[in-house]
Amino acid sequence: MRRSGLLGRSHRTLFSSSPLRMEALLNEWLWQAGFWLPAGVHWQDMDDGHFPLPRDLLYTLPLAVAFIALRYVFERLVGVPLSKHLGVKDRIRVRPASIPKLEAFYKQNSRQPSQIEVLSLGKQCGLSQRKIQTWFRHRRNQDRPSNTKKFCEASWRFVFYLVAFTAGLGSLINTPWFWDHRHCWRGYPKQPMAEPHYWYYILEMGFYLSLLLCVSVDVKRKDFKEQVIHHIATLFLIGFSYCANFVRVGTLVMLLHDSSDFLLESAKMFHYAGWRRTCDSLFVIFALVFLVTRLVVFPSRVLHSTLVVSLEFFKPFKGYYFFNSLLLVLQALHIFWAYLILRMVYKFVFLGKVERDERSDEESEVEDEEEEPEEDGDECSWEQRKGAINSKLASLANNCVLNNLTNQRNINSRLPKAR
C-alpha cells in the first residue's frame, strides 16, 4: 500500500467521492516524498510499523470540540467555586438604562459613536449629549470581562499545561533521545511512534485548535491578531512535524514550552485573586524557567540537533529546510518575548514599578473607563456608586508585578484625575 492521500494509506480513503484528477494533483504536489522525506525514502517504506499518518490529525477536530465542552463544564464546576474560595472579586459596574435605540446602535453600528452620531442619537431619544456618552460608557463597561471570567480561563489553561507537562515528562524521561539528541535521528524517518507520544501530539494539537476556535469569545487582549497568528503557526508546526515524522524532536519542543506556560497561568490566577506575594514569586519562577528553556536549552539542544546533528544521518531535503525555518522563527519570538520580560522585571526591581505591560498576555479592555457623576441621582444607587469608587481606589493601589497582565492603562496617567 501507499500513503498518497491525507487520510492515510489507501488511495480512496479521502478522495473516494472526489474527481480522480484532483486526487492525482494533490498527490503530485502536496504529498511528494521528496518534500516530506529524505532522498531515497518513499511512502511505501513507511507502511509497515506504527509510523505517524496524516489521517491521524483529523481526530483533533472532534477532540477540539470535546475540549471546548470540557472547558465549559470545568469553568462552572471548578473554576467559579475555586475563584470564590481564593477571594476573587468582581468590580461593581453601573448598569445602563434600557434604551432600545441606543442598544441597537451599540450592537449594529459602533461601541464608540462619533460626535455627530451622539447628537443624532440624542435627538432620537430626547436625551442630552452628556447622557448619551454616559450610557455608552456604562454599556461598554458591562461587556468587559470580569475577574472571575479571566480567572476561569487561566485556571483551565493552567490545568491543561500542568497535566500536559507532567504526562509529557513522564513519557519522555526514559527515552534515549531525551538524554542524547542523536537518537532523534538514528534510523530517521523509519522511527516507530510509541502510543504515549501519539496521544501527546494529538492532545496538544486538539487543545490549540480549541483555543483557536474560542479566541473570538475569550478575553480580548491587545495582541488579539498576534494570538490568532500564533495559534495558527503552532498548529501548522505540530501538523507538519507529525506528518514528516519529526515526532521525537517535536515532543521535546512541546515539553519545553509546557514547562513555563503553566507557571504563567498560575501567576495570573493568584493575581486575579489578589495574592500579590504568591503572584510575584510565581512570576519570578516563570521568568527564570522561560529564560533558561527558551534562550539556553532550546537553541543549544533542539536547534543544534535539528540544524547540525541531523545532517550526520541524512542529507538536507525540502522538509529539513522548512522545519528548521519554523523553529528559527519560533526562536526569534523567544528572544523578543524574553527582552520584554527582562525589561518588565528591570522596571519593577530598579524603578519600583512597571509602567505598562511588556508581554503579549495583556488584556486590551480591562480597566473600567472613568465613571463620571450623573446629573440625575436616580439612574444608579448610592451602593453602586460606592462600589465603583472603591474598586477604582483598589485598582490604583494595586502594584503587583503582574498588574500589567490585566491593566492596559498607565496608572500614573490616572492619578491626577483621581485626585
N, C-alpha and C positions, 0 to 999 in steps of 0.2 A: 504493500500500500504506500501511498504518497500523501504527505500533508500539503495540499495545494490550495486550500481554502481556509477561511477564518475559523470555521467550526471544527477543523481537525483533519483527520487522515483521509477521509472519503471525499472524492471529487464532488459528490452530490449532497453533502450534508447541509451546506448553507444555501447553495445556489440551485437546488433541485427545481425550483419554480422560476428561476431567472434565466434569461437568454444565455445560451452557451457562449455567445460572443462576449458578453460581459464577464462571464466566468474566466474565459481564456485571457481577456485583457487584464483582469485583476491578478490572475496567476502570473502573467508575464511581467507586470510592472511592480506589484506590491509584494509578492512572495518569492522574489528572485532569491535563490540560495546564496548567490554572490553578495547580496546585501546583508542578509541575516547571519550567514555562517562563513567561517574561514574558507580559503581556497581548498578545493578537493573534497569538501564535505557537502552532501546533498540531503534533502529532506528524507529520502528513503533510509538514510543511515540513522535517522532519529526515530524510526518506527518501533524499534524493539527497546523495551525498558520503560521506566517511569520518567519520561522526559516532559518538560513543560509543553503544553499545547495551547495555541492561541485561543481555541474554543473555551478554555477554562475561564478566560476573562469575562465571558458572558454571564457567568454565575454572579459576578459582582453587581449586576443590575438589580436582581431581586434582593440580593444581600443589602444593598444600599437602602432599599425601601424598608427592609426589616430593621436596619439601624435607625431609621427615622422613627418608626413605630416604637422601637425600644427606648429611644431617647424621649419620646413623648411620655411614656409610662414612667421612666426614671425621673424625669424632672418633677413630675407631680407626686409620685410616691416617695421619692428620696430627696430630690433637690430642694423642694419647698420646705418640708419639715426640717431638713438639715439647716437651711438658711435661718429659720426661726430659732432653732436651737443655738446657733452661733451668734445670734443677735443682729442679723442683717435688717436694716431699717430702710423703708422706702420713704421718699420725700413726699410730703403732702402738697398736692398741686390744686390750684383753684380750677374748678370745673366751669367751663364757659356756658353761658345761657344757650338754650336750644333755639337756634335761628336757622330754619331750613335753607334760606337763600345763601347764607354765609357758609353753611355746611356743604352745600352743593358746589359752591365756588371753590372751597378748600379742597375737595376731593377731585374735582374735574379740571380745575384750572391751575391754581397755584397755592402753595402754602404761605407764600410771602407776596401779597399783592403790591403792585406799584402804587404811587401816589394817585395817579389818575383812576386806577381801579378802586382804591379806597374811597375816593369821592363819589364814584358811581354807585358803589355798594351802599354808601351812606344815604344817598338819595332814595335808593330802592327800599331800604329797611327803615328809613326815618331815624337814623342814628347819627351821632356826631362822628367826626373823623377819629377822634381820640378813642371812642368806644369801639369802633371798627378795628383799629390797630390793637387795642387791648384784647378783643375777642380772638383775633388771630394768634396773638402771643400766647394766650391761655390754651388755645386749641393745639398749637404746636407742642407746648409742654406736655399736653395729655398724651401725645404719641411717643414721647421719649421713653426709652426702656427704663424700667425700674431696677433698683439694685438686686431685687430678688430674681428678676429675669436674667440679668447678667451673671449672678451667682450660679444659677441653674445651668446656664450654658458652660461656664467654666468648670463646674463640677462634673458635667457629662464628659467633657474633653479630658479632664484630669483622670477620671476612672479609665477611659479607654487607653490613654497613653501609658498609664501605670501598668495596666494589665498587659498591653502590647509589649512594653519594655521587659516586664518580668518574664512573660512567656517566650519572647524572642531570645533573651539572655539564656533562659533555661534550655532552649533548643539548639543554641549555638555554642555554648561554653565547652561542650565535649567534642565539637567537630574539629578536625585538624586545621581547616582554613581559618578558624577563629584565632589561632596562635601563630600559624605560619601561612602567610597570604599566598605563597607559591602554590598551595593546594587549591586556591581558587581557579587555577588554570591547568592543573595537571589533568590531561585527558579531555580538555575542552574541545568541542562542545558536547561530547558524549559523556555527560555527567548526570547520572540518575538523581532525581529530586526526592528527598525524604518527605513523608507526609506532613510533619510539623512545619517544614518550610513552605510547603504548598499552601497550608492554611494561613501562615504568616503573611504571605503575599496577597492571597485573596481577601483576607480580612482588612489588611491595610488599605488596599485599593477600594474595597467596598466602603470603608469608613470615609476616605477622602472624597469619594463620589457622593456620599450622603451630605458631606459638608458643602460640596458644590451645589447640590440641589436645594439646600436650605439657606444658601448665602443671602437670598433676597428677603428672607423673613427673620434672619438673625439680627443681632445688634449691629447697626450700621456704623462703620468706622471710617476714618478719613482716607484710609487706603483701601476702600472698597474694590476699586478696579484692580489694584495690585493683588488683593486677595484672590479674586477670580482668576487672574493670570497665574498666580502661584498654584492654586488647586489644579488648574488645567495642566500646567507644566509637571506637577507631581504625578498626576495620573498618567501622563504621557511617558514619563521616565520609568515608572513602575511597569507599565504595559510593555514598553519596548524591551526593557531588561529581562522581562519574563519570557517574551517570545524568542529572544535571541539567546536564552539560557544563560544570562549573566546573573543567575539566581544567587550564587554564593556571595559574590561581592555586593549584590543588591540587598541581601539580608543584613550585611554589615552596615550599609548606608542607612537603612531604616532604623537599625538598633541605635546608631549614633544620634540620630535625630530624636528618637523617642526618649533618650536618656535625659534631655534637658527640657523637653516640651511639658512633661507632667509637673516639673518644678515650677515653671512659669504659671501654669494654670492653678496650682495650689497657692501660689503667692497672690494671684488675683482673687481667689476665693476669700482669703483672710483679709485682703484689702477691702472688699465689699462688706465684710463683717466688722471692720473697724479694729482688727487685731494688728496694730501697727508694728509692734516689735517682732511678732511672728512673721508678718509680711516682709519686713526689712531683712530678716535673717534668711528667709527663703529666697528672696531676690538676690542676695549676695551669693548664696549657694548656686542658684541658677546661672548667674553671670560667670562664675568660675567654671562650672561644668560646660557651659556654652563655649567659652573661650578655649578651653582645653580640647573639647571634642571637635569643634568646627575649625579651629585655627592650627591645631597641632596634630591630633590623631587623623583627621580626615585627609589633609594634604600629604602627611608623611607616610601614612599607611595605605589608605584607599587609593588616592590619586597616583601615588608612586607605583602601586601594584597594577592599576589599570593602564597606566601610560608606559611604564618601563618593564616591570616584571613579566607582564603578559606577553611581550614580544619574544621572550625566551621560548615560548611554547607554540606560537603561530605567527604568521606574517600578517601585517596590518590589512584590514579589509574595510569596506564602507561602514559596516556596523561598528567597528572599532572606533573609527573617527567620530561617528555620530554620537555614540555613547559617551565618549570622553569629552566631547563638546558640551553635552548636557551637564556632566559633572563639573566641568570648569565654570560654566555659568552658575551652577549651584555654589561653588566655592567663592565666586565673586560676590554673590549675595551674602554669604557668610561674613566676608570681610566688611561689607557695607554695614550690616547689622551690628557686627562687633564694634565698629567705630562709633556707631550711635549709642550703643550700650556703655562703652567706656566714657564717652562724653557725658552721658547721663550720670554715671557714677562719680565722675570727676566733679561735676557741678554740685552734687549732693555732699561729697566728702569735703571739698575745699571751699565751696561757696555757701554751704549750709542748706541749699535747697535746689530743686530742679525747676527751672522756669517754665519749661514746656516738655511735652512728651517727645522723646527721641526715637521711640520704637514704633513699629508698624501696628501694634495692637491697640492703638489709641482710638477710643470711640469718638466719632465726629459730632455726635449730638447727645451730650450727657448733661452738661451743666444747664440748668434752667435759665431761660432768659430773665432779665431783670423784671420783676413784678412791680409795676408802678401802682401807687394807691389809686383806687377808683373814686370818682366823684360821688357816686351813689353808694351808700353803705349797704344797701340791701342785696347787692349782687354776690357777696360772699360773706360768710360768717366770720366773727372775730376769731374763732378757733382755727379756721382755715388760714387767716392772715397770720396768726401767731405761729402756726406750724410752718408756714412758708418762711417767715423771718428766722425762726430757729434753725431751719435747715440751711439757710444761707450762711448764718453765723458758723454753723458746724463745718460747712464747706470751706469757709475762709480760714478756719483753724486747722484744717487738715494738711499736715506736712509729711505725709507718708512717702517713702521712696517711690512706691508705685502709684502715687497720686496721679501721675501723668498717664497711666494706663486707662484712666477713666475720665480725666478732666481735659477738655480741649483748650479752654481759655487760660490765659495768663492771669494768675491770681493777683499779681501786682497791678494789673490794669483795672482790677475791680475795687481795689482798696479805696481810692478817692471817692468813688460813687457810694460805696458802703458807708464811709464816714459821713 
